[in-house]
């Protein structure tokens, strides 16, 4: 049996998404900036997709800027605000458990003279709102806190954070790459100024994402050239990818969320029956519907991951983007929430999709149980 449980890294493209994209490769292939019929046809599809995505987060279509994915969206949001508003201040606030696209961007800005506060989180990965508000100074221009963590599934109280930022007249950016279509988002109600999303996390194609930029927000483009995307992102738009992204959004549903939540809890319950195991992150509604992250004492997470691979089960030990750069290292997220590094090094992330079945979940539980027992026997833990 093959079981794919690494959907936080990327998802299978839904066949219905592929079908929607195909005409835009060879039939409706025009450049949306061209004025002739072929261009107008592509432009119409582009703007329809923009409207679909905007509606999902209660934004205006003109506030959606298409990018190559979540990483570019994060970079555009953070650098764009920093460079455009440097005359107002040079202080940025974020958390210690952000995606590398945020953390490394902030570290880079520090080398350019910006000041960055990296907030601690509690044992479930939540930011202390009092500490956040206390960190805001007269020089603060941006707060960037992710909506839901890609490793442990923690859903931050974004609406409360947005309220704090509005109170202090500070821009608020949130990386919603993992939460988009899985957690309700209303950029108006939540006082969000900038929001990053990505297609390939929701059964759309890779290489396409978007950044919501609220009207009136001062931001400097990262990629310059033509006047594409309201002048904020030069370059001919990836029309097939954008069409696929919008189709993936249309196909998302509350039924999917309920199904994944049920399977998530079944998986957590089964894995926690294994002796000396620990769930990383919160339970219930405070956790992403498709995220499970569990540590096992006396086991190395990478060994467990590789043994599961031989069983046809794909899991990870953390962020795929971080793994490329920190191979063999302990997740910065788990280090931030855990006082027991033995559990942290023995942790794996299992992320579900709407295509999962109970049979696959049960097969995974039994496989993990057997492999953990085997690894503990080898290490002398048992």
VEXDREN-994442 format. One record per residue (C-alpha): x, y, z; residue number from 1; residue in one letter. Coordinates in Angstrom, 1 decimal. Layout:
drenmar xx->X yy->Y zz->Z k->NUM r->a;
...
This chain:
drenmar xx->0.0 yy->0.0 zz->0.0 k->1 r->x;
drenmar xx->1.2 yy->3.5 zz->-0.8 k->2 r->x;
drenmar xx->0.1 yy->6.2 zz->1.7 k->3 r->x;
drenmar xx->1.0 yy->9.9 zz->1.1 k->4 r->x;
drenmar xx->1.1 yy->11.8 zz->4.4 k->5 r->x;
drenmar xx->3.2 yy->14.8 zz->3.5 k->6 r->x;
drenmar xx->0.5 yy->17.1 zz->2.2 k->7 r->x;
drenmar xx->1.9 yy->20.0 zz->4.2 k->8 r->x;
drenmar xx->4.9 yy->19.8 zz->1.8 k->9 r->x;
drenmar xx->2.8 yy->19.6 zz->-1.4 k->10 r->x;
drenmar xx->-0.4 yy->18.0 zz->-2.5 k->11 r->x;
drenmar xx->-1.5 yy->15.9 zz->-5.5 k->12 r->x;
drenmar xx->-3.1 yy->18.1 zz->-8.2 k->13 r->x;
drenmar xx->-6.8 yy->17.3 zz->-8.4 k->14 r->x;
drenmar xx->-7.6 yy->15.8 zz->-11.8 k->15 r->x;
drenmar xx->-10.4 yy->18.4 zz->-12.1 k->16 r->x;
drenmar xx->-7.8 yy->21.2 zz->-11.7 k->17 r->x;
drenmar xx->-5.6 yy->19.6 zz->-14.4 k->18 r->x;
drenmar xx->-8.7 yy->19.5 zz->-16.7 k->19 r->x;
drenmar xx->-9.4 yy->23.2 zz->-16.1 k->20 r->x;
drenmar xx->-5.7 yy->24.2 zz->-16.9 k->21 r->x;
drenmar xx->-5.2 yy->22.2 zz->-20.1 k->22 r->x;
drenmar xx->-6.9 yy->24.6 zz->-22.6 k->23 r->x;
drenmar xx->-4.6 yy->27.4 zz->-21.4 k->24 r->x;
drenmar xx->-1.5 yy->25.6 zz->-22.6 k->25 r->x;
drenmar xx->-2.4 yy->25.1 zz->-26.3 k->26 r->x;
drenmar xx->-5.7 yy->26.6 zz->-27.1 k->27 r->x;
drenmar xx->-6.2 yy->29.8 zz->-25.0 k->28 r->x;
drenmar xx->-2.4 yy->30.5 zz->-24.8 k->29 r->x;
drenmar xx->-2.5 yy->34.3 zz->-25.3 k->30 r->x;
drenmar xx->-0.5 yy->36.8 zz->-23.2 k->31 r->x;
drenmar xx->-3.0 yy->38.5 zz->-20.9 k->32 r->x;
drenmar xx->-1.3 yy->41.9 zz->-21.5 k->33 r->x;
drenmar xx->-1.9 yy->41.6 zz->-25.3 k->34 r->x;
drenmar xx->-4.8 yy->43.6 zz->-26.7 k->35 r->x;
drenmar xx->-5.9 yy->41.1 zz->-29.4 k->36 r->x;
drenmar xx->-8.5 yy->38.4 zz->-29.0 k->37 r->x;
drenmar xx->-6.0 yy->35.8 zz->-27.8 k->38 r->x;
drenmar xx->-4.8 yy->38.2 zz->-25.1 k->39 r->x;
drenmar xx->-8.3 yy->39.2 zz->-24.1 k->40 r->x;
drenmar xx->-9.3 yy->35.6 zz->-23.6 k->41 r->x;
drenmar xx->-6.3 yy->35.0 zz->-21.3 k->42 r->x;
drenmar xx->-7.0 yy->38.2 zz->-19.5 k->43 r->x;
drenmar xx->-10.6 yy->37.2 zz->-18.8 k->44 r->x;
drenmar xx->-9.5 yy->33.9 zz->-17.3 k->45 r->x;
drenmar xx->-6.9 yy->35.7 zz->-15.2 k->46 r->x;
drenmar xx->-9.4 yy->38.2 zz->-13.8 k->47 r->x;
drenmar xx->-12.0 yy->35.5 zz->-13.1 k->48 r->x;
drenmar xx->-9.4 yy->33.6 zz->-11.1 k->49 r->x;
drenmar xx->-8.5 yy->36.8 zz->-9.2 k->50 r->x;
drenmar xx->-12.1 yy->37.3 zz->-8.3 k->51 r->x;
drenmar xx->-12.5 yy->33.7 zz->-7.1 k->52 r->x;
drenmar xx->-9.5 yy->33.9 zz->-4.8 k->53 r->x;
drenmar xx->-10.5 yy->37.4 zz->-3.5 k->54 r->x;
drenmar xx->-14.0 yy->36.2 zz->-2.6 k->55 r->x;
drenmar xx->-12.6 yy->33.4 zz->-0.5 k->56 r->x;
drenmar xx->-10.9 yy->35.8 zz->1.9 k->57 r->x;
drenmar xx->-13.4 yy->38.7 zz->1.5 k->58 r->x;
drenmar xx->-11.0 yy->40.9 zz->-0.5 k->59 r->x;
drenmar xx->-11.4 yy->43.1 zz->-3.5 k->60 r->x;
drenmar xx->-10.0 yy->41.4 zz->-6.7 k->61 r->x;
drenmar xx->-7.7 yy->44.4 zz->-7.2 k->62 r->x;
drenmar xx->-6.0 yy->43.5 zz->-3.9 k->63 r->x;
drenmar xx->-4.8 yy->40.1 zz->-5.1 k->64 r->x;
drenmar xx->-1.3 yy->40.0 zz->-6.6 k->65 r->x;
drenmar xx->-0.3 yy->36.7 zz->-8.3 k->66 r->x;
drenmar xx->3.2 yy->35.4 zz->-7.5 k->67 r->x;
drenmar xx->5.2 yy->32.2 zz->-7.9 k->68 r->x;
drenmar xx->4.2 yy->30.9 zz->-4.5 k->69 r->x;
drenmar xx->4.2 yy->31.4 zz->-0.8 k->70 r->x;
drenmar xx->7.9 yy->32.1 zz->-0.5 k->71 r->x;
drenmar xx->7.8 yy->35.0 zz->-3.0 k->72 r->x;
drenmar xx->4.6 yy->36.3 zz->-1.4 k->73 r->x;
drenmar xx->6.3 yy->36.3 zz->2.0 k->74 r->x;
drenmar xx->9.3 yy->38.1 zz->0.6 k->75 r->x;
drenmar xx->7.3 yy->40.7 zz->-1.3 k->76 r->x;
drenmar xx->5.2 yy->41.4 zz->1.8 k->77 r->x;
drenmar xx->8.1 yy->41.8 zz->4.3 k->78 r->x;
drenmar xx->10.7 yy->43.4 zz->2.1 k->79 r->x;
drenmar xx->8.1 yy->45.4 zz->0.3 k->80 r->x;
drenmar xx->6.8 yy->47.0 zz->3.5 k->81 r->x;
drenmar xx->10.3 yy->47.4 zz->5.0 k->82 r->x;
drenmar xx->11.7 yy->49.3 zz->2.0 k->83 r->x;
drenmar xx->8.6 yy->51.4 zz->1.3 k->84 r->x;
drenmar xx->8.2 yy->52.5 zz->4.9 k->85 r->x;
drenmar xx->11.8 yy->52.7 zz->6.2 k->86 r->x;
drenmar xx->11.3 yy->56.5 zz->6.6 k->87 r->x;
drenmar xx->8.7 yy->55.7 zz->9.3 k->88 r->x;
drenmar xx->10.7 yy->53.1 zz->11.2 k->89 r->x;
drenmar xx->13.0 yy->50.1 zz->11.0 k->90 r->x;
drenmar xx->11.5 yy->47.6 zz->13.4 k->91 r->x;
drenmar xx->9.7 yy->44.3 zz->12.5 k->92 r->x;
drenmar xx->8.1 yy->41.8 zz->14.9 k->93 r->x;
drenmar xx->7.7 yy->38.1 zz->14.1 k->94 r->x;
drenmar xx->7.8 yy->34.8 zz->15.9 k->95 r->x;
drenmar xx->10.5 yy->32.1 zz->16.4 k->96 r->x;
drenmar xx->8.3 yy->29.4 zz->14.6 k->97 r->x;
drenmar xx->7.7 yy->31.1 zz->11.3 k->98 r->x;
drenmar xx->8.4 yy->29.5 zz->7.9 k->99 r->x;
drenmar xx->12.0 yy->30.0 zz->6.7 k->100 r->x;
drenmar xx->10.6 yy->32.3 zz->4.0 k->101 r->x;
drenmar xx->9.8 yy->34.7 zz->6.8 k->102 r->x;
drenmar xx->12.7 yy->34.0 zz->9.2 k->103 r->x;
drenmar xx->15.5 yy->34.2 zz->6.6 k->104 r->x;
drenmar xx->14.0 yy->37.3 zz->5.0 k->105 r->x;
drenmar xx->14.0 yy->39.0 zz->8.4 k->106 r->x;
drenmar xx->17.5 yy->37.9 zz->9.1 k->107 r->x;
drenmar xx->18.6 yy->39.4 zz->5.8 k->108 r->x;
drenmar xx->16.9 yy->42.7 zz->6.6 k->109 r->x;
drenmar xx->18.8 yy->42.8 zz->9.9 k->110 r->x;
drenmar xx->22.0 yy->42.8 zz->7.9 k->111 r->x;
drenmar xx->20.7 yy->45.9 zz->6.2 k->112 r->x;
drenmar xx->20.1 yy->47.8 zz->9.5 k->113 r->x;
drenmar xx->16.6 yy->46.7 zz->10.3 k->114 r->x;
drenmar xx->15.7 yy->45.6 zz->13.9 k->115 r->x;
drenmar xx->13.7 yy->42.4 zz->14.3 k->116 r->x;
drenmar xx->12.0 yy->41.0 zz->17.5 k->117 r->x;
drenmar xx->11.5 yy->37.2 zz->17.4 k->118 r->x;
drenmar xx->8.7 yy->36.4 zz->19.8 k->119 r->x;
drenmar xx->8.8 yy->33.3 zz->22.0 k->120 r->x;
drenmar xx->5.8 yy->30.9 zz->21.8 k->121 r->x;
drenmar xx->4.3 yy->28.6 zz->24.5 k->122 r->x;
drenmar xx->4.5 yy->24.8 zz->24.6 k->123 r->x;
drenmar xx->1.6 yy->24.6 zz->22.0 k->124 r->x;
drenmar xx->3.1 yy->27.2 zz->19.7 k->125 r->x;
drenmar xx->1.0 yy->30.2 zz->20.5 k->126 r->x;
drenmar xx->2.3 yy->33.7 zz->20.6 k->127 r->x;
drenmar xx->1.8 yy->35.7 zz->23.8 k->128 r->x;
drenmar xx->-0.4 yy->38.6 zz->22.8 k->129 r->x;
drenmar xx->0.7 yy->40.8 zz->25.7 k->130 r->x;
drenmar xx->4.3 yy->40.2 zz->24.8 k->131 r->x;
drenmar xx->3.5 yy->41.1 zz->21.2 k->132 r->x;
drenmar xx->1.8 yy->44.3 zz->22.1 k->133 r->x;
drenmar xx->4.6 yy->45.2 zz->24.5 k->134 r->x;
drenmar xx->7.2 yy->44.7 zz->21.8 k->135 r->x;
drenmar xx->5.6 yy->47.4 zz->19.5 k->136 r->x;
drenmar xx->7.6 yy->50.6 zz->19.6 k->137 r->x;
drenmar xx->7.4 yy->53.9 zz->17.7 k->138 r->x;
drenmar xx->9.8 yy->52.4 zz->15.1 k->139 r->x;
drenmar xx->7.7 yy->49.3 zz->14.5 k->140 r->x;
drenmar xx->6.4 yy->49.2 zz->10.9 k->141 r->x;
drenmar xx->5.3 yy->45.5 zz->10.5 k->142 r->x;
drenmar xx->4.1 yy->42.5 zz->12.5 k->143 r->x;
drenmar xx->4.4 yy->39.2 zz->10.6 k->144 r->x;
drenmar xx->2.8 yy->36.2 zz->12.4 k->145 r->x;
drenmar xx->1.8 yy->33.1 zz->10.5 k->146 r->x;
drenmar xx->-1.9 yy->32.0 zz->10.6 k->147 r->x;
drenmar xx->-1.2 yy->28.3 zz->11.0 k->148 r->x;
drenmar xx->2.1 yy->26.6 zz->11.6 k->149 r->x;
drenmar xx->3.3 yy->24.3 zz->8.9 k->150 r->x;
drenmar xx->4.9 yy->21.8 zz->11.3 k->151 r->x;
drenmar xx->2.7 yy->21.6 zz->14.4 k->152 r->x;
drenmar xx->-0.6 yy->23.0 zz->13.1 k->153 r->x;
drenmar xx->-1.1 yy->25.7 zz->15.7 k->154 r->x;
drenmar xx->-3.7 yy->28.2 zz->14.5 k->155 r->x;
drenmar xx->-2.9 yy->31.7 zz->15.9 k->156 r->x;
drenmar xx->-5.6 yy->34.1 zz->17.1 k->157 r->x;
drenmar xx->-5.1 yy->36.2 zz->14.0 k->158 r->x;
drenmar xx->-8.1 yy->38.4 zz->14.6 k->159 r->x;
drenmar xx->-6.8 yy->39.5 zz->18.0 k->160 r->x;
drenmar xx->-3.4 yy->40.1 zz->16.5 k->161 r->x;
drenmar xx->-4.9 yy->42.2 zz->13.7 k->162 r->x;
drenmar xx->-6.8 yy->44.2 zz->16.3 k->163 r->x;
drenmar xx->-3.6 yy->45.0 zz->18.2 k->164 r->x;
drenmar xx->-1.8 yy->46.0 zz->15.0 k->165 r->x;
drenmar xx->-4.6 yy->48.3 zz->14.0 k->166 r->x;
drenmar xx->-4.7 yy->49.9 zz->17.4 k->167 r->x;
drenmar xx->-1.0 yy->50.8 zz->17.1 k->168 r->x;
drenmar xx->-1.2 yy->51.6 zz->13.4 k->169 r->x;
drenmar xx->1.3 yy->48.9 zz->12.4 k->170 r->x;
drenmar xx->1.0 yy->46.9 zz->9.2 k->171 r->x;
drenmar xx->0.0 yy->43.2 zz->9.8 k->172 r->x;
drenmar xx->1.1 yy->40.4 zz->7.5 k->173 r->x;
drenmar xx->0.2 yy->36.8 zz->7.9 k->174 r->x;
drenmar xx->1.5 yy->33.7 zz->6.1 k->175 r->x;
drenmar xx->-1.7 yy->31.7 zz->5.5 k->176 r->x;
drenmar xx->-0.1 yy->29.2 zz->3.1 k->177 r->x;
drenmar xx->-1.2 yy->26.2 zz->5.3 k->178 r->x;
drenmar xx->-4.5 yy->27.6 zz->6.6 k->179 r->x;
drenmar xx->-6.0 yy->28.9 zz->3.3 k->180 r->x;
drenmar xx->-9.2 yy->27.0 zz->2.5 k->181 r->x;
drenmar xx->-8.8 yy->25.0 zz->5.8 k->182 r->x;
drenmar xx->-9.6 yy->27.8 zz->8.2 k->183 r->x;
drenmar xx->-12.1 yy->30.7 zz->7.5 k->184 r->x;
drenmar xx->-10.3 yy->33.9 zz->6.6 k->185 r->x;
drenmar xx->-11.9 yy->37.3 zz->6.4 k->186 r->x;
drenmar xx->-9.2 yy->40.0 zz->5.8 k->187 r->x;
drenmar xx->-11.6 yy->42.8 zz->6.7 k->188 r->x;
drenmar xx->-12.8 yy->41.3 zz->10.0 k->189 r->x;
drenmar xx->-9.3 yy->40.1 zz->10.9 k->190 r->x;
drenmar xx->-7.6 yy->43.5 zz->10.1 k->191 r->x;
drenmar xx->-5.1 yy->41.8 zz->7.9 k->192 r->x;
drenmar xx->-3.0 yy->44.1 zz->5.6 k->193 r->x;
drenmar xx->-1.1 yy->41.5 zz->3.7 k->194 r->x;
drenmar xx->-1.7 yy->37.7 zz->3.4 k->195 r->x;
drenmar xx->0.4 yy->35.0 zz->1.6 k->196 r->x;
drenmar xx->-1.2 yy->32.0 zz->0.0 k->197 r->x;
drenmar xx->-0.1 yy->29.2 zz->-2.3 k->198 r->x;
drenmar xx->-1.7 yy->26.9 zz->-4.8 k->199 r->x;
drenmar xx->0.2 yy->23.6 zz->-4.3 k->200 r->x;
drenmar xx->-0.9 yy->23.2 zz->-0.7 k->201 r->x;
drenmar xx->-4.6 yy->22.9 zz->-1.8 k->202 r->x;
drenmar xx->-4.4 yy->20.4 zz->-4.7 k->203 r->x;
drenmar xx->-3.5 yy->23.1 zz->-7.2 k->204 r->x;
drenmar xx->-0.3 yy->23.3 zz->-9.3 k->205 r->x;
drenmar xx->3.1 yy->24.2 zz->-8.1 k->206 r->x;
drenmar xx->4.8 yy->27.5 zz->-9.0 k->207 r->x;
drenmar xx->1.8 yy->29.8 zz->-8.3 k->208 r->x;
drenmar xx->0.6 yy->31.8 zz->-5.3 k->209 r->x;
drenmar xx->-0.8 yy->35.1 zz->-4.3 k->210 r->x;
drenmar xx->-0.4 yy->38.0 zz->-2.0 k->211 r->x;
drenmar xx->-3.3 yy->40.0 zz->-0.7 k->212 r->x;
drenmar xx->-2.3 yy->43.7 zz->-0.3 k->213 r->x;
drenmar xx->-4.9 yy->45.9 zz->1.3 k->214 r->x;
drenmar xx->-5.7 yy->49.1 zz->-0.7 k->215 r->x;
drenmar xx->-3.7 yy->52.0 zz->0.6 k->216 r->x;
drenmar xx->-0.8 yy->49.8 zz->1.9 k->217 r->x;
drenmar xx->2.6 yy->51.3 zz->0.9 k->218 r->x;
drenmar xx->4.7 yy->48.5 zz->-0.6 k->219 r->x;
drenmar xx->7.7 yy->48.4 zz->-2.9 k->220 r->x;
drenmar xx->7.9 yy->45.7 zz->-5.6 k->221 r->x;
drenmar xx->10.7 yy->43.1 zz->-5.5 k->222 r->x;
drenmar xx->10.5 yy->42.2 zz->-9.2 k->223 r->x;
drenmar xx->10.6 yy->45.2 zz->-11.6 k->224 r->x;
drenmar xx->9.8 yy->45.5 zz->-15.3 k->225 r->x;
drenmar xx->6.4 yy->45.8 zz->-16.8 k->226 r->x;
drenmar xx->3.3 yy->47.0 zz->-15.1 k->227 r->x;
drenmar xx->1.8 yy->43.6 zz->-14.5 k->228 r->x;
drenmar xx->-0.1 yy->42.9 zz->-11.3 k->229 r->x;
drenmar xx->-0.8 yy->46.6 zz->-10.5 k->230 r->x;
drenmar xx->2.9 yy->47.3 zz->-10.8 k->231 r->x;
drenmar xx->3.8 yy->45.1 zz->-7.8 k->232 r->x;
drenmar xx->5.1 yy->42.0 zz->-9.6 k->233 r->x;
drenmar xx->6.5 yy->42.4 zz->-13.1 k->234 r->x;
drenmar xx->6.5 yy->39.5 zz->-15.6 k->235 r->x;
drenmar xx->3.9 yy->37.7 zz->-17.7 k->236 r->x;
drenmar xx->1.4 yy->35.9 zz->-15.4 k->237 r->x;
drenmar xx->1.3 yy->32.1 zz->-15.3 k->238 r->x;
drenmar xx->-2.2 yy->31.9 zz->-16.7 k->239 r->x;
drenmar xx->-2.6 yy->28.0 zz->-16.6 k->240 r->x;
drenmar xx->-1.3 yy->27.9 zz->-13.1 k->241 r->x;
drenmar xx->-3.5 yy->30.7 zz->-11.9 k->242 r->x;
drenmar xx->-6.6 yy->29.1 zz->-13.5 k->243 r->x;
drenmar xx->-5.7 yy->25.9 zz->-11.7 k->244 r->x;
drenmar xx->-5.2 yy->27.8 zz->-8.4 k->245 r->x;
drenmar xx->-8.7 yy->29.2 zz->-8.7 k->246 r->x;
drenmar xx->-10.2 yy->25.9 zz->-9.6 k->247 r->x;
drenmar xx->-8.6 yy->24.3 zz->-6.5 k->248 r->x;
drenmar xx->-10.1 yy->27.1 zz->-4.4 k->249 r->x;
drenmar xx->-13.5 yy->26.4 zz->-5.9 k->250 r->x;
drenmar xx->-13.2 yy->22.7 zz->-5.2 k->251 r->x;
drenmar xx->-12.4 yy->23.2 zz->-1.5 k->252 r->x;
drenmar xx->-15.3 yy->22.6 zz->0.9 k->253 r->x;
drenmar xx->-16.3 yy->22.3 zz->4.6 k->254 r->x;
drenmar xx->-17.0 yy->18.6 zz->4.0 k->255 r->x;
drenmar xx->-13.3 yy->18.2 zz->3.3 k->256 r->x;
drenmar xx->-12.4 yy->20.0 zz->6.6 k->257 r->x;
drenmar xx->-14.8 yy->17.8 zz->8.6 k->258 r->x;
drenmar xx->-13.4 yy->14.6 zz->6.9 k->259 r->x;
drenmar xx->-9.8 yy->15.5 zz->7.5 k->260 r->x;
drenmar xx->-10.5 yy->16.6 zz->11.1 k->261 r->x;
drenmar xx->-12.0 yy->13.2 zz->11.8 k->262 r->x;
drenmar xx->-9.1 yy->11.3 zz->10.2 k->263 r->x;
drenmar xx->-6.6 yy->13.5 zz->12.0 k->264 r->x;
drenmar xx->-8.1 yy->12.7 zz->15.4 k->265 r->x;
drenmar xx->-8.2 yy->9.0 zz->14.5 k->266 r->x;
drenmar xx->-4.5 yy->9.1 zz->13.7 k->267 r->x;
drenmar xx->-3.6 yy->11.1 zz->16.8 k->268 r->x;
drenmar xx->-5.6 yy->8.7 zz->19.0 k->269 r->x;
drenmar xx->-4.0 yy->5.6 zz->17.5 k->270 r->x;
drenmar xx->-0.4 yy->6.9 zz->17.7 k->271 r->x;
drenmar xx->-0.7 yy->8.2 zz->21.2 k->272 r->x;
drenmar xx->-1.5 yy->4.7 zz->22.4 k->273 r->x;
drenmar xx->2.2 yy->3.9 zz->21.7 k->274 r->x;
drenmar xx->4.1 yy->4.1 zz->24.9 k->275 r->x;
drenmar xx->6.2 yy->7.3 zz->25.5 k->276 r->x;
drenmar xx->4.7 yy->9.3 zz->22.7 k->277 r->x;
drenmar xx->3.7 yy->13.0 zz->22.8 k->278 r->x;
drenmar xx->1.6 yy->15.2 zz->20.5 k->279 r->x;
drenmar xx->3.4 yy->18.4 zz->19.4 k->280 r->x;
drenmar xx->1.0 yy->21.3 zz->19.2 k->281 r->x;
drenmar xx->-2.6 yy->21.8 zz->20.3 k->282 r->x;
drenmar xx->-5.7 yy->19.6 zz->20.0 k->283 r->x;
drenmar xx->-9.1 yy->20.2 zz->18.4 k->284 r->x;
drenmar xx->-10.1 yy->23.4 zz->16.8 k->285 r->x;
drenmar xx->-6.9 yy->25.2 zz->17.6 k->286 r->x;
drenmar xx->-5.1 yy->22.8 zz->15.3 k->287 r->x;
drenmar xx->-5.1 yy->22.5 zz->11.5 k->288 r->x;
drenmar xx->-7.6 yy->19.9 zz->10.3 k->289 r->x;
drenmar xx->-4.9 yy->17.9 zz->8.4 k->290 r->x;
drenmar xx->-1.9 yy->18.2 zz->10.8 k->291 r->x;
drenmar xx->-0.4 yy->15.6 zz->13.1 k->292 r->x;
drenmar xx->3.0 yy->15.9 zz->14.7 k->293 r->x;
drenmar xx->4.0 yy->13.3 zz->17.3 k->294 r->x;
drenmar xx->7.3 yy->12.5 zz->19.0 k->295 r->x;
drenmar xx->8.5 yy->9.2 zz->20.3 k->296 r->x;
drenmar xx->11.1 yy->8.8 zz->23.1 k->297 r->x;
drenmar xx->14.0 yy->6.6 zz->22.3 k->298 r->x;
drenmar xx->13.5 yy->7.0 zz->18.5 k->299 r->x;
drenmar xx->15.2 yy->9.2 zz->15.9 k->300 r->x;
drenmar xx->12.6 yy->10.9 zz->13.7 k->301 r->x;
drenmar xx->14.6 yy->10.5 zz->10.5 k->302 r->x;
drenmar xx->15.1 yy->6.8 zz->11.1 k->303 r->x;
drenmar xx->11.3 yy->6.4 zz->11.6 k->304 r->x;
drenmar xx->10.6 yy->8.4 zz->8.5 k->305 r->x;
drenmar xx->13.0 yy->6.2 zz->6.3 k->306 r->x;
drenmar xx->11.6 yy->2.9 zz->7.7 k->307 r->x;
drenmar xx->8.0 yy->4.2 zz->7.0 k->308 r->x;
drenmar xx->9.2 yy->4.9 zz->3.4 k->309 r->x;
drenmar xx->10.0 yy->1.2 zz->3.0 k->310 r->x;
drenmar xx->6.4 yy->0.5 zz->4.0 k->311 r->x;
drenmar xx->5.1 yy->2.9 zz->1.3 k->312 r->x;
drenmar xx->4.2 yy->5.6 zz->3.8 k->313 r->x;
drenmar xx->5.5 yy->9.2 zz->3.1 k->314 r->x;
drenmar xx->5.9 yy->11.4 zz->6.2 k->315 r->x;
drenmar xx->8.4 yy->14.2 zz->7.1 k->316 r->x;
drenmar xx->10.3 yy->15.4 zz->10.1 k->317 r->x;
drenmar xx->9.4 yy->19.0 zz->9.5 k->318 r->x;
drenmar xx->9.2 yy->21.7 zz->6.9 k->319 r->x;
drenmar xx->10.4 yy->20.5 zz->3.4 k->320 r->x;
drenmar xx->11.9 yy->23.9 zz->2.8 k->321 r->x;
drenmar xx->13.9 yy->23.8 zz->6.0 k->322 r->x;
drenmar xx->15.0 yy->20.2 zz->5.5 k->323 r->x;
drenmar xx->16.8 yy->21.2 zz->2.3 k->324 r->x;
drenmar xx->19.0 yy->23.6 zz->4.4 k->325 r->x;
drenmar xx->19.1 yy->21.9 zz->7.8 k->326 r->x;
drenmar xx->19.4 yy->18.3 zz->7.0 k->327 r->x;
drenmar xx->20.0 yy->16.3 zz->10.1 k->328 r->x;
drenmar xx->19.1 yy->19.2 zz->12.4 k->329 r->x;
drenmar xx->16.3 yy->19.4 zz->14.9 k->330 r->x;
drenmar xx->13.3 yy->21.5 zz->13.8 k->331 r->x;
drenmar xx->13.5 yy->25.1 zz->14.9 k->332 r->x;
drenmar xx->9.7 yy->24.9 zz->15.6 k->333 r->x;
drenmar xx->10.1 yy->21.9 zz->17.9 k->334 r->x;
drenmar xx->13.0 yy->23.5 zz->19.7 k->335 r->x;
drenmar xx->10.9 yy->26.6 zz->20.4 k->336 r->x;
drenmar xx->8.0 yy->24.6 zz->22.0 k->337 r->x;
drenmar xx->9.8 yy->21.6 zz->23.6 k->338 r->x;
drenmar xx->11.8 yy->21.4 zz->26.8 k->339 r->x;
drenmar xx->12.5 yy->17.7 zz->26.1 k->340 r->x;
drenmar xx->14.7 yy->17.6 zz->23.0 k->341 r->x;
drenmar xx->14.5 yy->13.8 zz->23.0 k->342 r->x;
drenmar xx->10.8 yy->14.0 zz->21.9 k->343 r->x;
drenmar xx->11.8 yy->16.8 zz->19.4 k->344 r->x;
drenmar xx->14.4 yy->14.6 zz->17.7 k->345 r->x;
drenmar xx->12.0 yy->11.7 zz->17.7 k->346 r->x;
drenmar xx->9.2 yy->13.5 zz->16.0 k->347 r->x;
drenmar xx->7.5 yy->13.1 zz->12.7 k->348 r->x;
drenmar xx->4.9 yy->15.2 zz->10.8 k->349 r->x;
drenmar xx->2.0 yy->13.4 zz->9.1 k->350 r->x;
drenmar xx->-0.2 yy->15.7 zz->7.1 k->351 r->x;
drenmar xx->-3.5 yy->14.6 zz->5.5 k->352 r->x;
drenmar xx->-5.5 yy->15.5 zz->2.4 k->353 r->x;
drenmar xx->-9.1 yy->15.1 zz->1.4 k->354 r->x;
drenmar xx->-8.2 yy->12.0 zz->-0.5 k->355 r->x;
drenmar xx->-7.2 yy->10.0 zz->2.6 k->356 r->x;
drenmar xx->-9.1 yy->6.9 zz->3.8 k->357 r->x;
drenmar xx->-9.6 yy->5.3 zz->7.2 k->358 r->x;
drenmar xx->-7.8 yy->2.2 zz->5.8 k->359 r->x;
drenmar xx->-4.7 yy->4.3 zz->5.1 k->360 r->x;
drenmar xx->-4.8 yy->5.8 zz->8.5 k->361 r->x;
drenmar xx->-5.1 yy->2.4 zz->10.3 k->362 r->x;
drenmar xx->-2.3 yy->1.0 zz->8.1 k->363 r->x;
drenmar xx->-0.1 yy->3.9 zz->9.1 k->364 r->x;
drenmar xx->-0.8 yy->3.5 zz->12.9 k->365 r->x;
drenmar xx->0.1 yy->-0.2 zz->12.8 k->366 r->x;
drenmar xx->3.2 yy->0.5 zz->10.7 k->367 r->x;
drenmar xx->4.4 yy->3.2 zz->13.1 k->368 r->x;
drenmar xx->3.8 yy->1.0 zz->16.1 k->369 r->x;
drenmar xx->5.8 yy->-1.8 zz->14.7 k->370 r->x;
drenmar xx->8.7 yy->0.4 zz->13.5 k->371 r->x;
drenmar xx->8.9 yy->2.3 zz->16.8 k->372 r->x;
drenmar xx->9.1 yy->-1.0 zz->18.7 k->373 r->x;
drenmar xx->11.8 yy->-2.2 zz->16.3 k->374 r->x;
drenmar xx->13.9 yy->1.0 zz->16.6 k->375 r->x;
drenmar xx->13.6 yy->1.0 zz->20.4 k->376 r->x;
drenmar xx->14.8 yy->-2.6 zz->20.5 k->377 r->x;
drenmar xx->17.8 yy->-1.7 zz->18.4 k->378 r->x;
drenmar xx->18.7 yy->1.4 zz->20.5 k->379 r->x;
drenmar xx->18.2 yy->-0.5 zz->23.8 k->380 r->x;
drenmar xx->15.4 yy->1.7 zz->24.9 k->381 r->x;
drenmar xx->13.2 yy->-1.3 zz->25.6 k->382 r->x;
